Amino acid sequence: MHSYILSSLLFAALVCGCVRDHAFHRSRSVAKRQSTALEPLTVDEAILANSFDNNTIESWSYFYTHGAHLAGTNRTMAQWTADRWSENGFQARLDEYVAYLNYPVSHSLALTYPNGSVFQATLQEAVLVGDETTSYPNSIPTFNGYSFTGNATAEYVYVGRGQVADFEALVSLNVPLKGKIALAKYGGPFRGLKVKNAALYGMIGCILFTDPGDDGNITEANGYAPYPEGPARNPSSVQRGSVQFLSTYPGDPTTPGYPSKQDSPRADKSPVVPSIPSLPISYAEAIPLLRALDGSGTPGSQVNRTKWVGALNVTYSTGPAPGAVLSMSNVMRDATTPIWDAVGIINGTSQDEVLVIGNHRDAWIVGGAADPNSGSAIMVELSKAFGKLLATGWKPRRTIVLCSWDAEEYGLVGSTEWVEEYIDWLSTSTIAYLNIDVGVSGKSPSLSSTPELGTIATNIMKKIIWPTMPNETLYDAWSAESDGEVGILGSGSDYTSFLHNGISSLDMGSDQGPDDPVYHYHSNYDSYHWMSTYGDPGFQYHAAMGQYLSLLAYHLSTDEIIPYDLPAYTTALRSYYDELLSTINGTSGTIDTSELSAAISQFETSANQVMALMNHAVATNDAALKTVVNHKFRDFQRGFTSAGGLPDREFYKHVVNAPGIDTGYAPTTFPGITEAFAAGNFQRAAEWVAKTSLGIRRAADILKT
């Protein structure tokens, strides 16, 4: 059994997924390394593992990263993916949705100094000799998906990472915000919430930039050359990305709760998209803006906010600077347009038990070698591996469904619409959803899941050789990076709709560590050239992650009993409860949580009962009893989502964990209680003690024997 990372009021650790914030673990050179004996493979496992060829994975990567595939623009790539799966024995098709997206038309940004001189930002990434896709004529401009069309001219204020607490700090310092433009650095909350918060505090525009202070040890300041000459960040790199308000609800903003089809009714999108314009810029073009604020307002060193000060040669002063004025323009084209999910199926012998495995395909750029197409290349190779196993006569006990999602980048659109269309089938059949988004952006393996999946997920790691060190297993590398703690799921990738419909979920990847080459997230430099030169030369990490995903999928689809660890869920619930009490006791507020404690005890009793029933079913080889156990394992998560959605964001129904309201993807545990308590709404917190307890009791009732 493995411990789970505890959640504080707003959990701020690294969260897997496409929209992730980097929070580096300690350097590998000083991390204690376990030495776990490599566990032997069965015949079937060996067929799967040996089917992975780093050379063919590299060829899949090359295909995906040499054509623009912004959401809704490349049906050919979706069909190509389905065709590869078909060649390997899957029944493949495309599922089409008609979703609201928007695309860039024009943009501009200029800083007028007090003396009348002007700095005009290019808002472009440099074309690099040697990285061919950076010069493609159909290269996608820098922009924010779902951004607001508009102009703004005003003085501006540096707002740190744009969290509510950052804005409150500025208010306490008497920094004027209303009518100003916000300048925010990436990190912390999802970018859409930075824009949302700026508007809530009366600001009229938002500029976003990446700071090299978040790049770990591989920086120009530490003597490393910038990409492409070296592994440090290229100063012109820009992080594109969506500014949807992800913590309210994901998916098509115009069809909340139902699938986007040609004739679907369209709702008002304003609850989840910005009302002020935003632009992403490079740190090279952020420097003049930050430097113009030096000496105005409060110096960054005195603001006393987390990661307010970065690594640039400026003071990170708040401003505004009298007479320093930004003029910004952002023009977008709205479109209600087709998107395509590729779906591939191998039917199992138990039609009422289904395993879904997914990766999104769309990218903000021509490349996307890490995000998302490291995962896409792995998925094609995984289909080849299962094709070879099918050729031996093997058939899975449970149906396996592969999904290649479109429009994830805008707000998990393809997966959300698909779940909304097929929810009746999914809720009666799906045992788990496995997500691989950024399969490889570095050498630090990461894993987050619902607690019952932790034991099987970490045990499978012991069967995989990890390329970093001789005789090292994936488990060794993961343990050194994570201290053996499986992460809690928040949001930010395609597991979200599954989790909040009560389906066991897992998210995996291999991330940039502090000593790895800098991964240019959502930039033109997330390219095949970067991946093959710096990210994963030889594509060995791609192969290892694919082997891991394949073996995990094999056991979940084939083992006679679904390999869940229910006592691990009890352990997680108790740890979340202890953390909730710690949070409450650290304030002057009070709330009665005895009902929640009793519900957890009831869950523990039921979890122990079903594990005893499982042992009896195996010992007696009782097929009917095994089916009873499997269906309880399949269904118990549905109980956690049966109490209704969270306040003001009904999409998020899971009472145990959800993305934080002011993070967008980092998780909050017992969110209905925790967030109401944090807001000082003790009546609502008490109501959510009751609702959370109800969800846990319903899960316990499903497990009860």
N, C-alpha and C positions, 0 to 999 in steps of 0.2 A: 504494500500500500504506500502511496506517495503523498506527501503533504502538499497542500495547495496554498498558493500565495494569498495572504490575507489582504482584505480590502479595507482601506481606511475610508474616511468620509468621501473622498473622491480619489480612487485608485489611479496612480500616475505612472505606473511602470510600463515597460514595453508591451505593446499589444500587437499580436500578429495581424496581418491583414494588409490590404493595399494602402489604406490611409494610415500609416503608422508613424509614430514618433520614435526617434532613436533614443534609447536609454542604455548606454553601453554597460556590459558586465566588466569585471576586472580583466586585465591583460592576460592573455594565454600564457605568457612567459612566467607569471607568478601564480596562476591558478593551479590549485591542487588537482592532479590528474589521477583518477582511478584507473585501474587496469582490470577490466572485466573480460573474462574468458569469452571468446566468440562462441556463441551457441551453435551447434550443428544444425544444418538445414534438412528438412524432410525432402523426399523426392520431388513433390510438387513445389515446395519452396525453392528448391534448386533450379527447377525449370524456369520459374518466374525470375529469380535473381540473375541467372545466367543469360537471360534474354536481353538484359539491358546493355546496350552498346553505346559508349560515349560518343563514338563517331556518328552514328545515326541520330542520336539526340542533337548533336551539333548541327546536322543538316536540317532537322526540324526547326531548330532555333534560327538558322539562317533564313529559312522560308518566312517565318513569322515576322522577322525583324527587317525585312526589305520591301515592305509595302505599307502605306498608310492604312491604319485600321482604327481610326477614331470611331466611336460608337455610331452605328447606323450608316456606315459608309463603305463597308467591304463585305458584301454577301459572298463573294467568291472565296474568301478566307474561311468563312463559316462552312461553306459547302466542302471545301478542301479538307477541313477537319473531320466532317462527317464521313467523307469518302475514305479517309485513312482508317477510321474506326470500322467502317464496313468491310474493308479489306482484311481486317483482323477478326472478323466473326461477330461483330456487333450489328444489330439491326439499328441503322442510323437514319436520322431525319433532321429537318430544321423546323423549329417552332417559331412562328413569327408573331411579334407584337408591334403595335403602332403607338409609339411613345413620344411624349413631349421632350425634345432636346433643344439646345440652341448652339449656334456656331459663330465663330468670330468673323466680323466684317472689317473693323478698323479700331485702332486704339492709339493713344498718345499720352505722354507725360512730360511736363516741363516744370522746372524749378526756376522761379524768378527771384534773384537775390535782392537784398535791400538797395544795392547800388544800381539796379536795373539790368545787370547782366543775366544771361539765361543759360541754364544747363538743360539740354534736350536729351532725354533718355531715348535709347534706340529701341528698347523693349525686344531685343533680339539676342539669340545665342550665336556665338561666332561659328562660322564655317571652319572646320578643322581639316587640314590636309591629313590624309590617312584614314579618316573616319568618313567613309563615302556617304553614308545616309544623312550626314549633317548638311550636305549640299543638294539633296534631292529637291527638284523644283516644286514638288507637292508637300514640302515640309510644313508642318502645322504651326501656326503662330503661337506665341505665348498668350495664354488667356485662362480665365476661370470659367468652367462649365456652370451653367445656370446663373451666370452673373447678370447684373442689371444693366440695361442700356441707359447711359446718362453721362452728363458732364458735371464736373465740380471744380471750382476755383476757390481756394481759401488758404489761410495759414494751416499748419499741420502740427500734430503732436505725436511723439513716439509713445506707443502704448504697450511696450514689452511684448509678451506673447498673446495679448488680447483676451485674457480671461477676465471674468467679472471681477475677480479680486484685483487684477491689474488696473481696471478702470476705477474701482473703488479707492485704490491707493492714489490715483491721480486726483480724484475728487477731494480726498483728505488733504492733498497738497495744494488745493485751490488752483489746479491747472485747468484752464478753460477748455471744454470739450465741444460744447454745442456750436454747430456751424463750422467746425474744423474738419480736416481730413486726417484719418488715422494712418500711422505708419507702424506696422506690426511685423514681428519676426516669427517665422515658423517655429513649431515645437509646442508642446502642451495641447491645447484643444484643437479639434478639427478646424480646418481653415474657414469653413462656412460659419462657424460660431464666432470667430474673430470678427467677421463682417457683421453678423447679427448683433453682437455686443456693441460694436461701434455705432450702429444705427440706434440701438436702444439708449445710448448715451448722447444722442443728438448730433452725431457726426454725419458728414454728408458724402464720404468716400473712404476707401480703404486701400492701402498699398501693402503688399505682402512680400517679404524677402527671406532668403535662407542665409543664416549666419554660419561662418566656418567654425565658430565656437562649438557647434553641435556635431562636428565631423570626427571626433575622437582624436587620435594621435597623428593621423596622416594628414598634415597640413603644411602649407608653404612656410608658416612660421616655424615649423619644426624641421625645415630644410628639404622638404619633398617638393619636387616639381609638379606643377598642375597638369592634369590630363590635357593633351594626349602624351606629352613628354614624360609624365610621371603619374603617380597614383593619387595626388591631391586633387581637390575640387578645382575645376575650371572656373575662373572668376565670373565668366559670363553665363554660367548655368542658371536656369530658371525652373522653379517647381510650378508646373501647371497644376490644375486640379479643380474639383467641384467645390462650389460654395453653397450647396444645398444644406439645410439645417438638419443634419443627419440624426441628431438626437430626438427630433420630433417624429419623423417617420422617413424611411427610405422608399425607393421605388419611384415610379412616375409621379411627379407632383400633382398631376391632374386627374389621377385615378386612385385615390387612397382607398385601399381595402378591396379592390377588385381589379381584374386584369385589363390591360390596355389593348383593346381591339379597335378595328377601324370605326365601328359604330358605338364605341363606349361613350357614355356621358362624361363630360369634362368638368371637373371641379375647379374652384379658385385655387391657384397655386401659391398665392401670397403667404400662406402660413409657413411655407418651408423654403422659400427662395428670397434672396435679398431685395431690399428696396433702395439700396445705394450702390453705385458702381464700385468695382474692385479691379485691381490689376496686380499680377505677380511680376516681380523684377529680380534681377541678379544682385548678388552682394556688391559687385563692382559698381552697379548703378544706384545701390542704396547708400554707398559711402558718401557721395556729395549731399544727399538728403540728410543723413545723420550728422555729418560734419557741420552743416549749416545751423544745426540746433545747439552745437557746443557753446556753452556759456549762457544759454537761455533756459529758464525754468529750473528744475532740480536735476543735478548731476545723477547719472545712473547709479553711482556708488551709494547714494543716499536714499534711493527709492525703497530699498529693502523688500524687493520682490524676487521670487525664484527665477533665476536665469534671465534677469532683466538685462544684465551686461553680457555682451558677447565677446568675440575675439578680434573685432575690427579696431583700427586705431582711431577711435572716437570716444567721446565721454558717455554716449547713450543718454544724453540729457533729454528731458521730457519735451522741452520747448513749451509753447510755440516761440519762434524767433520773430520779433517784430519786423514786418516787411518781407519776410521769406515766405513766398506764396507758391503753392503747387496748383497747376492746372492739369486736370486729367480728363480723358474722354474714353469711353468704352461703348462700342456699338456692336450689338449681337443680332443675329438673325434667328428668330423663332421658327421651329419646325416640328410638326407632328409627323413622324417618319417611321418606316419599318426598322426594326432591329431583329436579330436572328440568334436564337439559342440552338446550338447543335446538341442533339441528344442521341446517345447510343445505348442499346439494351442487350444484355444477355439474360434470358429468362432462367430463373431458378426452379427447383422442384417444389419449393414452398412459395406459391404465388402471393401469399399474404405477408411475406417478409421481404423487404426491399432495402438495399444499400445504395445510397446516392453519393457519387464522387464528383466534385466540381472544381473548375478553374475558369476565371474569366479570360476573354480573348482580346477585348478592346484595349487600346492604349491611347494616351494623349499625343503620341508621336509616331513617326515612322518606325522607330525601333521598339523599345519595350522589352529588351533582352532579359531583364530581371522581372520587371512588373509589366505585364503578367506572364510573358511568354517563356520564361524558364519553367513555370508551371505548365504552360500549354505544350511545350516540347516533351516534358515528362509524361503528360497524359497520353500523347500519341504513342510514346514508347511503352507505356503501361498497357495500352490496348494491344500492342504487338505481343507483349509478354503473356497476357491472358489468352490471346489467340493461339499461341504455342501450347498453352495448357489445354485449351479446348481440343486441339488436334490429338491429344492423348486419350480423349474420351471423357475427360473430366467435365463435370457439370456442377455449377454452384448450387448449394442448398437454397440460397436466397438470390433473388433477382438483383443484378448489378446494373445500375444506370449511370452512365457517364454524361456530364453536362459541360458544355463550353458556353459560358454566359457572354452575352453582349451587353454593353452599356453599364457595366459595373462601375466604371469610373465616375459616371455622372451621379450615382447614388444607388448602387446595387440594383439597377433597374431590371436587367434581364432575369436575374434570379428571383427577385421579388414578384414580378409579374407571373413567372412560371409557377411559383408556389401558390400564388393567389388563384391561378387557373386550376391547378391540380390538388388543391388542399384536401378535398374529400378523400381522394385516393391516398395521398401522402399520410394523412392522419390515421388511416386505418391499416397502413402497411409498412411505413418506413421505420427501420430500426436505428439508422444513424445517417448523418451527412458528414462526409470527409471533405475538407476544403484545402486546396493548395493554390495559393495566389502567387506571391513572390517566392517561387520554389528555391531560388538561389540568388542572393545579392552579396553574399559573403560566406564566411566559414563558421558562423556561430548558429548551430541548430536551435530552433525554438519550437515550442509546443504549447498550445492552449486547448482546453477541452472541458466538456461537462465531466464532473468527477468520476462517474462510473467507467469512463473510457481510459482513465489515466493508467491503470495497471497494465492492460493489454498493450496500450500505446508505448509505454516505456519498456515493457518486456521485449517487444519486437525489435526495439533499438539494439538489443544485445546480439542480434543476428546479422547486423550490418557493419561492414568495415567502413570506417570514416577516413577519408584520404589525408587528413592533416598530419598524423603521426603514425609510424609503423605500429602495427598490432593494436591500434586504437579502435574501439567500437563507437558507433553513433551514440550509444548510451554514455560512454565515457565523456565524449565531447559535450553532449547535452548536460550531463550532471555538473561538469566543471563550469559551464556557462550559467546554469540556472539554480545551482545548489540543490538539484533534485526536486524542484518545485514546478508542478504543472501550472501554467497560467490560467487565469479566469477569462472567459470570453466576454467581450464587450460588444463592439460592433466594428464596422470598417471593412468588412469583406462579406462574401456571399453566404456564410453560415447564418447570417442574422435572421433571415426570414424563417429558416428551419428551426433555429433555437427558440424563437418567440412564437412558434406554433407547437412547441413541446416535443421537438425531435432532438435526440442526443446528437451532439455536434463536436467537431474537432477541427482545429486549424493548425497547419504545419508550415515550416519554411526554414531557410537557412539565411541568416541576416548578416549585415556588416558588423563586424566586431571592431573594437577600438584600434586595432592594428591592421585592419584590412584596408585595401584601396577604397577610396570614397565612392560610394554608390550615388550616382546622380539621379535622384528620385524624380520621376515625371519630367525629365529633361531630355533633350535630343541626345545627350551623352549616355543615356541608358541604351546603349547600342550594341550590336553584334561585335563591333570592334572592341568596345570597352570590355564586354564579357569575355571574349576570346583572348584578350591581352592581359586583363587585370582581374576581372571578377571570378572567372573559373576557367583558366587556360586548360584545355584538354577535356573540359566538361565532366570531370570526375565527380564533382559534388552533385551535379545534375543526376548522374547515374545512381549515386548512393541514395539521394532523396527519392528517386523513382523506385528503387528496390524496396525502400522502407514503406512507401505508400502501397506498393503492390502486395507485400506480405501482410500488412495491416488489413487491407481490403480482402485478401484471401481468407484470413481467419474470421473476419466479421461476416463474410458471405458463406463460409463453408463449415465452420465448427458446429458440432451438433447442438451445443448450447451457446447462445450469444455470450461472448466472453466479457461480461460486465462485472464490476466490483461494486456491489451496492453498499457494503459497509464504508467504502471510501466516500460515498455521498454523505453518509451520516457524519463522518469526520469533518468533511467540508462544511456542512451546515453548522456544526458546533463551533468551528473556528470562526465562521462569519458571525455567529451569535455573540461569541466572546468579544469580537471586534466592535460589534454594535454596542454592547454594554460599555466597552472602554470609551467609545465616542460619547455616549450619553453621560457617563460619569465624569467626563472631562468638561462638562458644561453645567450651567445652573438649572437646566431643564430636567424634567422627570417624566417618565412614561412607564406604564406597567407592561412588561414583556413576558409575563408568566405564561400567557396563552401560546406565545411563540415557542417558548422552551418546552411546553407540554407537547406541542405539535411535532417538534424535532424528536422527542422521546418516542412518540407514536410511530414516526417514520423509522426510527432505529429498530423498534420491535418488528415492524413489517419487513424491513430489509433483512434482518436476521432470519425471519421465518422463511422468506423466499429463498435465501441461500441454503437453508436446511432442506427445503423442498427440492432444490436443484441437486444437492448431494444425494438425496434419496432417489430421485429420478435416474441419476447416473448409475447409482449402485444397483438398482433393480432393473435397469435398462428398459424403463417404462416409457414407450414412445409418446403416449398420450400425455403423460405427466411432463415430459420434456417440452411438448408443445405449449402446455399451460405456462411453464416457466418462461419460455421464450416470448410469449405474448405479454406476460407481465413486464418483462424486461423491455420489450418494444414500447409498451404503452405508458409506463409510469410517469415519464416526463410530461405527458399531456396534463397531468394533474397540476403541475406548477403553472400552467398557463390558463387555468380555468376560472380565475377570480376576476377577470376583466383587466383592461389595459391600465397602464400607469396614468396618473393625473395629467391631463393636457397632452398626452402622447399615447393614445390608446393602442397604437401599433405594438408597443413593447408590453408584452403580456407576462413575461416570465417573472415570477415573484422573487426568485433567488438572485438573479443577476441581470443587469441591463447596462447599456452605455450611460455614463453620467450625463446629466442634463447640460452641464457646461464643459463636457469633454468631447462628446460626439462619438468617441470610440473606446476610451479607457473605461473599464467596468466599475460599477458600484454594486455592492452586494446588499441584499434586502432593500432595493432601491426605493420602493414606495415609502418605507419607514425612514430610511436614512436621509433622503432628500427633503421630505417633509420636516423632519426634525432639524435639519440644517437650516431650513428656511424659517424656523421658529413657529411653524404651524403644527402645534402639538395635538390639536384635535384631528387633523388629517393623519398625523403619524399614528395616533391610536387606531384610527380606522384601518390603516394599512398593517398594523399589527394583526388585526382580525383577518384581513384579506390574505395576508401572507401566510398566516396560520392555516387558513382554509385551503390554500393551494397546496401546502405541505401535507395536510391531512388527506386531501384527495389523492395525492401521489401515494401516500401510505396505504390508502384503501385499495388502490389498484394492485399494490404489491402483496397485500394481506392474503394469507392462505387459510 
